[in-house]
């Protein structure tokens, strides 16, 4: 897979146009899986591993790569499939999620395909509740499953769920305020709504950008004063049907929605996202998963929204 990530600068041009590139791979069977190329740093033959005692069963060991130590996880085991076995003849997809680097052992790597997010669909409604699929698509008339890597990492690595004591401040007003939270990962939705619950903030959730945009238009059709009532939109970037960049662009181009506050909340590279925030017109960017930072940012945007409404009144 030498050179599989060549030309990554060209790929950044896909963002904001509801497009992505998927790296396709297999986990020992016929089923194909996909991962967004923006999450991938490189693909390598599995290096020598050092076993770490008492580590999670999914963690095969650690590898030293260019002076850095990263954990290598058996991705098949992580999603409940049989272990891949001897890693020496297999590949590692080195990824960055939430500013942390880790490697996923896979059986084989296929190729990169350029797709439109409209071709990426939510899992079938009949899919099991505990599924690790976050989306599906078709390539060469074959079903490709896109894995909910955030769910995998949450189960293997864990992390802070609650806002630290002293972060949440008492609200200085009693104005009705609402938040729209958009994410295709059930784990991510639960993480964010847990923070909003702790803050006592009312919210609505959507599973992708199209569902969120349809909800916004439905509120307008009901006659709701969305700009005054909806204080904030917190949106993931990678989502089926319509990604977070395209959702933000659509909001900015809508005459009755264009002043809404939008935070892009994503595990994609921070440097890349800061430039995309400016390009698509979002108000802020927040890397996953930092409940304290999320709570502080939400509080600040709610305060700004309340002050704007009080000035208008």
N, C-alpha and C positions, 0 to 999 in steps of 0.2 A: 504493500500500500504506500510505497514511497511516493511522495508528491501528491497524496490524496487531498491535502489541504492547500495546494498551490493556488495562488490567486484569491486569497481570502478577501483582499481589498475589493475585488470585483463583486464579491458576494454581498458586501454591505449595501450595495445598490439595490438589492432585492427588498430590503427593509423599507417599510412605508408604502410598498406596492402590493401588500397582501401576498407576498411570495416567500418561499423558503427553500432550502435544500436539505434533503434527508440523506443520511448515511444509512444504507441498508445492510443488515447483518442477520446471521442465524445463530440459534442457540442449541444446535445439535440435532434439530429436526428439519422438516420441510418448511415450517412456518418462518416467514420473514418478519423482521422487526425494523423499526426506524428510529433514528435520533437526529435532532436538528444539528446541522453542521456547525452552527455558531457555538454549540456547547462543547465541540470536539477540538482538542488541542493537537492530537496526533493519533495515529494508529500504528502499533508496533507488534512485533512478535513478542510473546510473553517473556519477560526477562526473568532471571533467577529470583526466587522469592525467599524471604526470611519469615518463618512462621512466628507469630506472636502468641504466646500462651494466653489463654483465657479471653481471646478475642471472639467476636461474634462468629458463628459458624459460617456465615456467608463470606467473611474476610479470609481469603486464602493465605495472605501474608502481606509483607511490605516489600517494595522494590525501591532501589536507589536509582533515580533518574536525574542526570545532570546536577548532582549534588543535592537533590531534594528527595525526601522519603515520602512515598505515597502508598496508600492502601489499595490492594487489588481485590476486587470482589467478584465472586462467581455470579454473574447476572442471572443465569438460569435458576440457580438455587434461590436467589433473592425474590424471584417471582413465583416460587413454588414448584418449579420444574425439576427434573433430576439433575444432579450435579454434572458438570461437564467432564470431570475426571482430570487426568494428567494435563496440566496447563502448558507443558513445554511445546506442544505442537499447535497451540492456539494463539489467538490474538487478544491484545488489550486495547480497548478504546479509552484513551486518556481524556477525561472531561473536566470542565470547570463548572460547578454549580455553587451558587451562593458564596462566591469568592473562595471556594475550597476545591482543591484538585484531587481527583481519585481516578482509579482505573477500573474498568469493567471487563472481565474476561468473557470473550465470546468465542463461538466455535469457528466461525468464518465471517469474513467481511465481503460484501458484494460490490456495491458501487454507490455513487452519489447521483441522486435524481433531483431535478429542478421542478418544483411544484407550486401551485397556487393554494393558499390556505382554504379556498372554497372547496378544494378537492379533499381536504382533511376533515373528516366527519366525526361526530361524537360516537362513542361505542354504541352498539345496538342496545335498545331498551331492555332486551332480555338478558343482557350480560349480568353475571353474578355481582352481588354487592361488593364482594371483596376483590374484584378484578384489579389487575395492575395496568389495564389499558386506560390511557387517557384519551386516545383517539384512534381512528383507523383510516386507511386509504386503500386505493387499488393501484398496483404497479404491475404491468404485463399481465393483466387479468388475474392477478393474485392478491389476496388480502394481506395488507401490511399492518401490523399492530405497532402503535407508538406507545411506549411504556411510560407510566407515571413514575419517572425517576425520583421526583420529590417524595413520593410515598416510600420508595425503596430506601432512600437515604434517611428518611424520618425513622423507619423501622430499624435500620442498621446502626445509625450514628446517634439518633435522638436529637435533643436540643432543648433550648428554653422555650416554654409555652406561655408562661404568664408574664405580665408586665411587673417589673420590679417595684417594690414598695417606694412610695414617694414620687413616682413618675406622673401618675394620674392626678390632675388638679381639679378642684371643684369648679364647675362651670359658673361663669359670671353673668349668665343671662338665662332666660327661660324660653327663648325662641325655638319653635319646632325646626329641627334639622334632621336630614336623612342622608344616608350614605349608600351608594350603589357599589357593590363589591363584585368584581368579575374575574373568574379564574376557572379553567377547565379541570384543574386538579382538586379532587374532593378534600385532600389533605390540606392544600393551601387555603381553600375556602374556610375550612374549620379553624385553621390557625389564625386567620385574619378576623373572622367573626368572633373568636374567643376573646381577642383583644377588644373588639367593639363592645361585646357584652360586658367586659370588665369596666369599660368606660361609660356604660349606660347609654350608648348611641344606638338609635334605631337604624335598620339597614334592610336592603333587599339584595339578594344574590342572583347572579347570572352565570351560566356555564361557558359562555363564549361571547365574543364581541358582537356578533349578529343578534344574539338574544338580548344583550344589553342595549343595543341601539334600538331594537324593536320595542323594548320596555320604555325607553325614553320617549319614543314617538307615541306610544300608547298613553303615557302620562299626559303628554301634550293634548292628545285627542280627547282625554277626559276633562280637559279644561284646567288641569293643575298648573299652578305657577311654578314650573320646575326650577327655574333659575333661583328663585327665592327659597324654595323648600329643600331642594337637593343641594347639600353643602359640598359634597365631594364624591368623586368617582375614583375608586382604587382598582386598577386594572392590570392583570397579567399581560405579558406581551405575546407569548406563544399560545395560540388558541385555535381550535378548529373553526372553519367557515370564515371568520374575520379576526385578524390578530389585533393586538392592542394598539399598534401604530395606526392601522387603518381605522379603528374605532375612534381614536383621537382626532385623526384628520376629518372623519365624517362629522364629529361633534363641532369642530372648529368651522366647518363649512355650512353648518345649519344655523339659520338666522335666529332661531329661538333657543339654541343650546350653546352657542359659541363662547359664552362667558363662564361655562361650568369649569370648576377646578378638577383637574385630572392628575392623579399620581400613577405613574407606571411602576408596578411592583413586580420585579422579575429576578430570576437567577442568572440571566445573561450577563455578559461582561459589562462592568460598570463604565469603563472608558467609552465603549461603543455606545452604550445607552445614553450617556450624557449628551453626546452629539445628536442622537436621534430624538431626544426630548425637545431640543431646540428646533429640529427639522419639522417635526409633526405638530409642535405647539402645545405639548404637555406642560403642566405647571411644575412638576417635580419628578424625580426618579428615586426609587428606594430599592436597594438590593434585598433579596430574601436571605435568611429569615431572621429578623431582629425585632422582636416584639416591643422592646423599649423605644427604639428609634421610630417604629411605626406609630406607637401611641403618641410620642411627642410631635411627630409630623401631622398626625390627624388632629391633635389638639390645636396646633398652630393654624391649620387650614380652617377648622371650625371657628376659631377666634376671628380670623380675617373675614370669613363669610358673615359672621354676626355683625362685625363692625360695618361692613359694606351695607348690610340691610338697614342698620340703625341710621346710617348717613342718608340713605335713600328715603327713609321714612321721615 
